[in-house]
Structures are given as structure tokens and as C-alpha cells.
């Protein structure tokens, strides 16, 4: 088991910035706003070929409201699972009551900790550093995350505490990344927690509780997947502040990095235009997708039939998508939905020979040839698989610019049926074969020139 290192501190001391600086990326949302990180964020940290689990936590002691109490409780529970605590303080401010309480908690816990002072590049920090030393803290590491100062010193300290080398776990190419997408309060975090059988994501009745995208490994039917819970994607008109903009951007970035999508719809709100827009975004990105109709545990059979009919009508532009009634709260149909998505992803990655693709194309054209446009019928000669992430084919031939959108839809539908690619977006490109002689002048022989002259004299 890799050592677990947790970053603790009050809001806005730079926990997420330090988390990202150690990882060398932008895993956690960062902005100068108190309480932006709410969920615990787990990531694989590598220092000189040694591997650790790094945990970013929400701010401790923000306010007295229900969600922030859950954040504080979640952060303090990190003591139970941590092998090392990075206690982060803001040196540009005086030692506060919350800082003193955090120190008290850490000292009571039998977990080693490293006191770290952030923002030491600011002038205000010079007068405040002594306050932390007066608290009896030893071996304090002074850093500035924004200027990347002191990060290497902190890494060396971590190596001193864990001298035995922990082998780096290389990410298996067989690991599938699955993202849970949907509007705010569609039940994404409940779905995520039920699959993991643990409260990794904060759950609350109010929309928008999840702010970071949180990932965790999960084994389903001997297949190891990386499951990612995202914040709800909001319409631009509903983005009220800087946090909402960051959250929506983060969720869309997550969509780009996953191999497949579980899209959740709250059945009590039916399917909205916003849902359709997000589904279109998923399809445009070329990701395999399954739809979970969540919170359906109390629906009658007749209600389900009416709802399914309405959803099929609204999703007529993507009739190949599979939708299933589930209940994340009651854990009904959650694993089956993910298993179905895994099957779809694997089907989309099956190796398909050029010969098989061309036989399918021949059957398609033989059954229903493209309609004549003008004097000529488009000629579909052969097909090639360009990529299966996303599934993309190119069809070569003549007069292909005259093929209608409806015929392209027909080709897509037939390929999906033949290759069992239900739920997989298929991209089709046409490549018209150029005439190799179109720019070459026909040079006449001497005999042809004489014949032409004779004809002209007549």
C-alpha cells in the first residue's frame, strides 16, 4: 500500500495550489475564493520514482452551514487514513483560532506531520513567521506555491520520512476512464458513492455540492476502471460567478479525458434542453455513452412507459443511445449501467479488418445505393478505419460531395448495426478520388496533328 499524504489547512491557504504544484498539473480547481475545494481529491504523486497517494481536502472551519460542516468533518476524517499530514498555513496573516485548532487536532493524532508556511514571498509574512515558531513548531518549511519556491525542499522532507522506495504503479493501458456527467443535482455523487461503497463525494440536497472532479479506481467484473464524478454542467446563462465558470470548464475538460460517459437524468425533471445540449456535447466528443434515468424507484410502470416515450422522442437525433431506469440512492441498476458502458467501450475498440469493413460497405450499397444526383450516381469504392477513439471511418469514391445527410445517417446506422456499436458515435468522412490526369495535357502525335488539320480544312 502506498503512503497516504494529506494536505490540511483553513480555506484559501493554497492547499489546491500546493496539490497541483506537487503533481505538476491542474487536477484541483484553483482560484482566490474561500471554500472552492469541497471534496477530497485523490491523486498519484511521484517523487524520484517513489509513489504516494496525495489527498487535497476542503477548508476546515469555513462557516456553520450544513455543507461546510460536512466539508470540515470530511477533512478531519483524513487523520484516520493518512500516513503523513502536510499542515499548511498562510504566513501573510496572523495565526488564527482555526490555525490553532488545526494544530491541536494534529498534535492529538498519532500521525507525523510537516508544518508548511505558504506565501512566504509576500512582505506581510516577515512579521508573522515568528508567531508560528512561538507555537513550538519545529522544522517548518517555508514555501511560495505561486513562485514555485520551496517545493523541492518539501519533496525531500517527504522522502526522508518514507526512506523505503515505493514502486511507481504504471497506469495500465487497459484501465478504462468513465465519467459521470449530468446537470447539477442529478444524483452523480450518490451514484459515485454507491459504486465505491464509500462517501468519497459530498452529497447534499442543494444543487452544486460537488465542485471538483473526483476520480477513484473500481473493479467491475474483473475490469479495472477509473471512475470520475464531475460537477454539474450549467448553462452559460446560469453561471452566476467565477466558481460556476471554473466548475463547468472542469467538467467539460473531464469529458475530454474519459473513455466513456454515464449520463444521468433526474426523472422528476424529465429531459430538458440542457440535457440534450450536454448529450450533444458528449456525442460531438466521440465518447461512448449510456443514459441513466435516475431517482426512478417510485415510478409506476405506466409512468416509466410515458417517460421513455418522451425521452425517445427528444433523443430522435441519437436513437442509438441506450437508456435505463436506475436508482443511485437505492443502488438499483447502477453496476449494470456501468457494465453496459464497459461492453460498449470494448466493442468500439475491437480490431476490424479492412476486408470486413469493405464487405459491410458492399452490402450497404447493394441493399440501398446512393440516390442519383444530376447525371451521375455517387460511387462508393472502399472504406478505411481511421481511428476507434472516436470511431472514425473514411469512405473513398467519386462524386461523394453529392451524398445527402440522410444517406450518411443510413450508412452510419448500418455500420453500427453490423459492428454492434450501439451507444458509440460514428464519424464518417468522404474522400473523393482525384483524377490523376486532370492537370496533364494530352500531347498529340504528329499523325494526330495532321489528321486534325485535314478535318479543319473540310
C-alpha positions in Angstrom: 0.0 0.0 0.0 1.4 3.4 -1.0 1.8 6.0 1.8 -1.1 8.5 2.0 -0.2 12.1 2.3 -2.9 14.6 3.2 -2.8 18.4 2.9 -4.8 20.1 5.7 -5.5 23.8 6.4 -8.1 26.5 6.6 -9.8 27.9 3.5 -7.7 29.8 0.9 -4.2 29.0 2.3 -3.2 27.4 -1.0 -4.0 23.7 -0.5 -5.2 23.1 -4.0 -2.3 25.2 -5.5 0.2 23.1 -3.5 -1.6 19.9 -4.5 -1.2 20.9 -8.2 2.4 22.1 -7.8 3.4 18.7 -6.3 1.6 16.9 -9.1 2.8 19.3 -11.8 -0.7 19.8 -13.3 -4.1 21.4 -12.6 -6.0 18.5 -11.1 -7.9 20.6 -8.5 -9.8 23.8 -9.1 -7.8 26.9 -8.1 -9.0 30.5 -7.6 -8.7 33.2 -4.9 -12.1 32.3 -3.4 -12.6 30.8 0.0 -14.0 27.2 0.1 -13.6 26.4 -3.5 -12.5 22.8 -2.8 -15.2 20.9 -1.1 -14.5 17.2 -1.8 -11.4 15.2 -1.0 -9.3 14.9 -4.2 -7.0 11.8 -4.6 -4.0 11.6 -6.9 -0.9 9.6 -7.6 2.2 11.6 -6.5 5.6 10.5 -7.8 8.9 11.8 -6.3 12.1 10.3 -7.7 10.5 7.0 -8.7 8.7 6.6 -5.4 4.9 6.6 -5.4 2.4 8.1 -2.9 -1.3 8.9 -2.6 -1.7 12.7 -2.3 -5.0 14.0 -0.9 -6.4 17.5 -1.2 -9.1 18.4 1.4 -11.7 21.1 1.8 -11.1 24.1 4.1 -11.6 23.5 7.8 -13.9 25.7 9.8 -15.4 27.8 7.0 -18.9 28.6 8.3 -21.7 26.9 10.3 -23.8 25.9 7.3 -24.6 22.2 6.6 -22.4 21.7 3.6 -19.4 23.4 5.2 -19.8 21.3 8.3 -19.7 18.2 6.1 -16.5 19.6 4.4 -14.8 20.1 7.8 -15.9 16.7 9.0 -14.6 15.1 5.8 -11.3 16.9 6.1 -10.7 16.0 9.8 -11.6 12.3 9.0 -8.4 12.3 6.9 -6.4 11.6 10.0 -7.7 8.1 10.1 -6.4 7.2 6.7 -3.2 9.3 6.5 0.4 8.3 6.9 1.6 11.9 6.8 -0.1 15.3 7.2 1.1 18.5 5.5 -0.2 21.2 7.8 -0.4 24.3 5.5 -0.6 27.8 7.0 -0.8 31.3 5.4 2.2 33.2 6.6 0.8 36.5 5.3 -1.8 36.5 8.0 -1.7 36.2 11.8 -2.1 32.8 13.5 -5.9 32.5 13.7 -8.1 30.5 16.0 -8.8 28.0 13.2 -5.0 27.5 12.7 -4.6 26.9 16.5 -7.5 24.3 16.4 -5.9 22.5 13.4 -2.6 22.3 15.3 -4.4 20.9 18.3 -6.1 18.2 16.2 -2.8 17.3 14.5 -0.9 17.1 17.8 -3.6 14.8 19.4 -3.4 12.5 16.3 -0.6 10.0 16.3 0.3 10.9 12.7 3.6 12.5 11.6 3.2 16.0 10.1 5.2 18.6 8.3 4.4 22.3 9.1 4.5 24.4 5.9 4.2 28.2 5.7 2.9 29.3 2.3 3.0 32.8 0.7 6.5 33.5 2.2 7.3 35.7 -0.8 4.9 38.4 0.5 6.2 41.3 2.7 3.5 40.7 5.3 4.9 37.2 6.0 8.1 38.6 7.6 6.3 39.8 10.7 4.1 36.7 11.1 6.7 33.8 10.8 7.8 34.1 14.4 4.2 33.5 15.6 4.3 30.0 14.2 7.7 29.2 15.7 6.4 30.5 19.1 3.8 27.8 18.9 6.6 25.3 19.3 6.6 24.2 15.6 9.9 22.8 14.5 11.4 22.1 11.1 9.0 24.5 9.4 9.3 24.5 5.6 8.8 28.0 4.0 7.4 28.0 0.5 5.7 30.1 -2.1 3.5 28.0 -4.3 2.8 30.7 -6.8 6.5 31.3 -7.4 7.4 27.6 -7.1 9.8 28.2 -4.2 10.5 25.6 -1.6 8.6 22.8 -3.4 11.7 20.7 -3.8 12.6 21.1 -0.1 9.2 19.8 0.8 9.6 16.8 -1.6 13.0 16.0 0.1 11.3 16.1 3.5 8.7 13.6 2.3 11.5 11.3 1.0 13.2 11.5 4.5 10.0 10.4 6.2 9.4 7.5 3.8 13.0 6.3 3.0 11.9 2.9 1.6 11.2 3.2 -2.1 7.6 2.5 -3.1 7.5 1.3 -6.7 5.6 3.5 -9.1 2.5 1.9 -10.4 2.4 2.5 -14.1 -1.1 3.2 -15.4 -2.3 0.2 -17.3 -3.4 0.9 -20.9 -6.3 -1.4 -20.2 -7.7 0.9 -17.5 -10.9 2.5 -18.7 -11.8 6.0 -17.6 -15.5 6.5 -17.0 -17.0 9.9 -16.4 -20.3 10.6 -14.6 -21.9 13.6 -16.3 -25.2 15.5 -15.9 -26.9 18.6 -14.7 -26.5 19.7 -11.1 -28.3 17.6 -8.5 -29.0 14.7 -11.0 -27.5 12.2 -8.4 -24.0 11.9 -9.8 -22.2 11.9 -6.4 -24.7 9.4 -4.9 -24.2 7.2 -8.0 -20.4 7.5 -7.5 -20.5 6.7 -3.8 -22.8 3.7 -4.2 -20.5 2.1 -6.7 -17.5 2.7 -4.4 -19.5 1.8 -1.3 -17.9 4.8 0.4 -18.6 8.5 0.8 -15.8 9.9 -1.4 -18.1 12.7 -2.8 -20.1 15.0 -0.6 -23.9 14.6 -1.1 -26.4 17.3 -0.3 -30.0 18.1 -1.5 -28.8 21.5 -2.8 -27.6 21.6 -6.4 -23.9 22.1 -7.0 -22.4 20.4 -3.9 -19.7 18.8 -5.9 -17.1 21.3 -7.2 -14.0 19.3 -8.1 -13.9 16.3 -10.5 -13.0 13.3 -8.2 -11.5 10.0 -9.5 -11.2 6.6 -8.0 -10.3 3.1 -9.1 -13.1 0.5 -9.2 -13.2 -3.2 -10.2 -16.3 -4.4 -12.0 -16.4 -7.9 -13.4 -12.5 -8.2 -13.4 -12.3 -4.9 -15.4 -10.5 -2.1 -13.6 -11.9 1.3 -14.3 -11.2 4.8 -13.1 -14.5 6.4 -12.2 -14.8 10.2 -12.2 -17.5 12.2 -10.5 -17.9 15.6 -12.0 -19.6 18.8 -11.0 -22.9 19.5 -12.8 -22.6 21.3 -16.1 -24.6 24.6 -16.1 -26.0 26.7 -18.9 -24.0 29.8 -19.6 -26.9 32.0 -18.5 -26.9 30.2 -15.1 -23.2 30.8 -14.5 -23.5 33.3 -11.6 -19.9 33.6 -10.5 -16.3 32.7 -11.0 -16.7 29.3 -9.3 -19.5 28.2 -11.6 -17.4 29.1 -14.6 -14.4 27.1 -13.3 -16.7 24.1 -12.4 -18.3 24.0 -15.9 -14.9 24.3 -17.5 -13.5 21.5 -15.3 -16.4 19.1 -16.1 -16.0 19.7 -19.8 -12.3 19.1 -19.6 -13.1 15.8 -17.7 -15.3 14.8 -20.6 -12.3 15.1 -23.0 -10.2 12.7 -20.9 -12.6 9.8 -20.3 -13.2 6.8 -22.5 -16.9 6.6 -21.9 -19.8 8.6 -20.2 -22.6 7.7 -17.8 -25.1 10.5 -18.3 -27.6 10.9 -15.5 -31.1 12.4 -15.9 -33.3 13.2 -12.9 -36.6 11.6 -14.0 -38.6 14.1 -11.9 -37.4 16.8 -14.2 -37.8 14.7 -17.3 -35.3 15.5 -20.1 -34.6 19.2 -20.7 -33.0 21.2 -23.5 -29.9 21.5 -21.3 -29.7 17.7 -21.0 -29.9 17.5 -24.8 -27.2 20.0 -25.2 -24.9 18.1 -22.8 -25.7 14.8 -24.7 -24.8 16.5 -28.0 -21.5 17.6 -26.4 -20.8 14.0 -25.4 -21.6 12.8 -28.9 -19.5 15.5 -30.6 -16.5 14.5 -28.4 -17.0 10.9 -29.8 -17.3 9.2 -26.4 -19.5 6.1 -26.0 -22.4 6.9 -23.7 -25.2 5.3 -21.7 -28.1 7.2 -20.1 -29.2 6.5 -16.6 -32.7 7.6 -15.7 -32.1 8.3 -12.0 -34.4 8.6 -9.0 -36.9 6.2 -10.6 -37.5 3.9 -7.6 -41.1 5.2 -7.0 -42.2 5.4 -10.6 -45.1 3.1 -11.7 -44.8 1.0 -14.9 -47.2 3.4 -16.8 -45.1 6.4 -15.6 -42.0 4.7 -17.0 -43.6 4.0 -20.3 -44.7 7.6 -20.7 -41.3 8.9 -19.7 -39.4 6.5 -22.0 -41.7 7.5 -24.9 -40.9 11.2 -24.3 -37.2 10.6 -24.0 -37.1 8.6 -27.2 -38.9 11.4 -28.9 -36.5 14.1 -27.6 -33.5 11.8 -28.5 -34.6 11.1 -32.0 -31.3 12.6 -33.2 -29.4 9.9 -31.2 -31.7 6.9 -31.3 -28.8 4.6 -30.9 -28.3 5.6 -27.2 -29.4 3.2 -24.5 -31.3 4.5 -21.5 -32.1 2.5 -18.4 -34.1 3.3 -15.2 -31.9 3.3 -12.2 -31.9 4.5 -8.5 -28.5 5.6 -7.2 -29.9 6.1 -3.8 -31.3 2.5 -3.6 -28.4 1.1 -5.6 -30.7 -0.3 -8.3 -29.2 -0.8 -11.7 -26.0 1.2 -11.0 -23.5 -1.6 -11.7 -25.5 -2.9 -14.6 -25.3 0.5 -16.2 -21.5 0.7 -15.9 -21.1 -2.9 -17.1 -23.1 -2.0 -20.2 -20.9 1.0 -20.8 -17.7 -1.1 -20.4 -19.1 -3.5 -23.0 -19.8 -0.6 -25.4 -16.3 0.8 -25.0 -14.7 -2.6 -25.6 -16.8 -3.2 -28.7 -15.7 0.2 -30.1 -12.1 -0.8 -29.7 -12.3 -4.2 -31.3 -9.9 -4.7 -34.2 -11.8 -4.6 -37.5 -10.1 -5.7 -40.7 -10.2 -3.6 -43.8 -11.7 -6.6 -45.6 -14.6 -6.8 -43.1 -15.3 -3.1 -43.4 -15.4 -3.2 -47.2 -17.8 -6.2 -47.2 -20.2 -4.2 -45.0 -19.9 -1.3 -47.3 -20.7 -3.5 -50.3 -23.8 -4.9 -48.6 -24.9 -1.4 -47.7 -24.6 -0.1 -51.3 -26.1 -3.3 -52.7 -29.2 -3.1 -50.5 -29.7 0.7 -50.9 -27.4 2.5 -53.4 -27.0 6.3 -53.1 -29.6 8.3 -55.0 -28.6 9.8 -58.3 -27.5 13.5 -58.2 -27.7 15.2 -61.5 -26.5 12.9 -64.3 -24.4 10.6 -62.1 -24.8 8.4 -59.1 -22.1 8.7 -56.3 -19.7 5.8 -56.4 -18.6 4.4 -53.1 -15.4 2.4 -53.8 -13.9 1.4 -50.5 -13.7 2.3 -46.8 -10.9 2.6 -44.2 -10.9 2.8 -40.4 -9.1 6.0 -39.4 -9.5 5.6 -35.6 -11.6 3.9 -33.0 -11.1 6.6 -30.4 -13.5 8.1 -31.5 -14.7 5.6 -34.1 -14.0 7.2 -37.4 -14.1 5.8 -41.0 -13.3 7.4 -44.3 -15.2 6.4 -47.5 -13.4 6.8 -50.8 -15.0 7.2 -54.2 -16.3 9.6 -56.9 -19.0 12.3 -56.8 -19.2 11.9 -53.0 -19.9 15.6 -52.3 -23.4 14.9 -53.7 -24.3 12.4 -51.0 -27.1 13.6 -48.8 -27.2 13.8 -45.0 -30.0 11.3 -44.8 -27.9 8.7 -46.8 -24.9 9.4 -44.5 -27.2 8.6 -41.5 -28.3 5.4 -43.2 -24.6 4.3 -43.7 -23.9 5.2 -40.0 -26.9 3.2 -38.8 -25.9 0.1 -40.9 -22.3 0.2 -39.7 -23.4 0.5 -36.1 -25.8 -2.5 -36.5 -23.2 -4.7 -38.3 -20.4 -4.0 -35.8 -22.6 -3.9 -32.6 -21.7 -0.3 -31.8 -24.8 0.8 -30.0 -24.1 3.9 -27.9 -20.9 4.7 -29.9 -20.8 7.9 -32.0 -19.6 7.1 -35.5 -17.8 9.8 -37.6 -17.8 9.4 -41.4 -15.6 11.4 -43.8 -15.8 11.3 -47.6 -12.7 11.4 -49.7 -13.3 12.0 -53.4 -10.6 10.3 -55.5 -8.8 12.8 -57.7 -8.3 12.2 -61.4 -4.6 11.7 -61.9 -4.7 13.1 -65.4 -6.8 16.2 -64.7 -3.8 18.6 -64.9 -2.0 16.7 -67.7 -2.3 18.0 -71.2 -2.9 15.4 -73.9 0.1 15.8 -76.3 -0.9 14.9 -79.8 1.4 12.8 -82.0 2.5 14.1 -85.5 0.0 11.8 -87.2 -2.9 13.2 -84.9 -1.9 16.8 -85.7 -2.1 16.1 -89.5 -5.5 14.4 -89.1 -6.8 17.4 -87.1 -5.5 19.8 -89.9 -7.3 17.7 -92.6 -10.6 17.8 -90.6 -10.3 21.6 -90.1 -9.8 22.1 -93.9 -13.1 20.4 -94.7 
